[in-house]
Amino acid sequence: MPIVDDGFGEVSERKEMRCVAVIDAALAIGKAANAAAVMALTMGARHPQLVGEPLIDSAGNQHAGLIPMGIAVLGAPADELPPIREKARGVGLEVVDFPTQGQQTNDYAEFRRRVRETASGDLRYLGVMLYGERRKVSRIVGRFGLLVDRPAREVTRVEES
């Protein structure tokens, strides 16, 4: 691990960090992209240090800074998302979750009401985003692969069930 000086003469190990989104693998690609985007926006607001320095092109034009470490978007079965969330919280990782009610309405007050009326153990998720020490994150999500798109025919069958 890299050694860093904290500016006060104290030297410590800097832990490598990781940010991942784990999305319900059965979601249609548009809904999966929406879930990842919503969670990323929230994670960025909670941790503004995740946004890198502005990008400057060869003409000197400035572009918004992006997250330097990237965000892996993994797919997992929906029933795996609550345990991922709980394990991550249990080891002190930052967690942003996206309850299924978030794609059942476009009215945020209604979304909040639906979540409020649901017992914690009954909440289901479209995705969870984790941020924290790389090793801790990897131990929890290491067995999941990148989210992949499925042929439209397969997506339709899953959503009709």
N, C-alpha and C positions, 0 to 999 in steps of 0.2 A: 504494500500500500504506500502511496506517496506520503512523504512527510511534509507538513506545512507549518509555517511560522504564523501564529495568530496575531502578530503585530505588537504583542506585549512581551516578547522574548520567550514565550512558551511555545514549545514545539509539540505537535501531536500528529497522529496518523489521520489522514483525510480518508474517510470512507467513500468508496465508489457508490454512487447512487444509481437507481434504476426506476423508470416509470413504465408501467404496462397497463393496457386496457385488456380485460378479459370479457368477451362478448358472447352472449348466447349464440352458439353456432347454428341454430336453426332459424335465426332471423333472416329475413330478406335483406339483401345487401344495403338497400337504402335505409332501412330501419337500423341496421347494425352501424352504418356510418353516422346516423343521427345520434345514436347512443354514445358512440366514441367521441363525437364532437362535443356533445353536451357535457360529458364528464371531463374532457380535456379543458374546456373553458372554465369549469369550476375549479379544477386542480390548478390551473394557471392563476386564477384569481386568489386562491388560497396560498400559493407559493410563487410570487412574482419573480423570484430569483431563477425560476426555471426558464424564463425567457432570455434568450441570448442577446448579444449586442446587435444593433442594426446591421443589415447587410448592405454593402455599397458595391454597385456594379462598376464596370470599367468607365462609364460616362460620369460617374460620381453621383448617380441617383441612389437615394436611400430607400431600402425596403425594410419592412418590419422584421425584427429579430425573431428567430424561431427557437424552439427548444434544442439545445446543442446535443443532448444525449439521445434524442429520438424517442418515440413511443412505440413499442411493439404492440400490435393489436392481435391478440390471441383469440382462438375460438374454444369454447368449452360447452358441454351440455348444461342446460339451464339449471338442473338440479345440483350442479357443482358450484354455482355462483354463491349461494349462501355460505357454504363451508369455506370457500376461498376468502370471503369477506371476514368471517369470524376468525380464521387463522391469522389473517393479516392484522386485524385489530389486536389480537392476542399477543402479537410480537411487537406491537408499537409502530406499525406502518401507518402512513396516511392513507385513508380509504375514502374514495368518492364512489357512491353506488347510485344506480339508476333503477328505481323500482318500476315494475311493469306499468303502473298507473300513469307514468309519464308519457306513454304513447297512446293512452286511451282518451285523452282530451288535450285541447290546445289552450285551455283556460287554467292558468297556474293556481288560482284559488281553488278550483275544482280538484286539481291534482293534489294539492296540499290536504284538502278535505278527505279525499279517498285514502291517502296514506294514513292520515290521522285516525281513520275509522278501521284500519287494518292492524291486527295484533302483530307485534314484531316478528314472532315466529311464523306468521303467515305471509309475510312480504316475500315476493318473488322479484327477481332482478333481470333486467335486460343486459346489464353489464356491471362490472366493478372495475375501478381503476386504483392501482396501488402505486405508492411512491415511497421510497426509502432505501435503506441499505441494500445494495445489489444482492448480497448473499441471502438475506432474508426473503426478498422478493422472489429470487430464483428458486429457493426451496419450496415455495408455495405454488408457483406457476410453471416450474420447469418441465412438467410432463405434458403441457399443452402446446400445440403447434399454432402457427399463424392462422388467422381466420381466412378461410378460402370461400370464394363464391361458388355457388352450385348452379347447375343449369336451371333456367327459368321453370322448366317442367317440374323439377324436383322441389323448387321453392313453393310452387303452387300446391303441390301435394301436401307439404308440411303445413302450410297455412290453412288448408281446408280441413285438416284433422281436428 
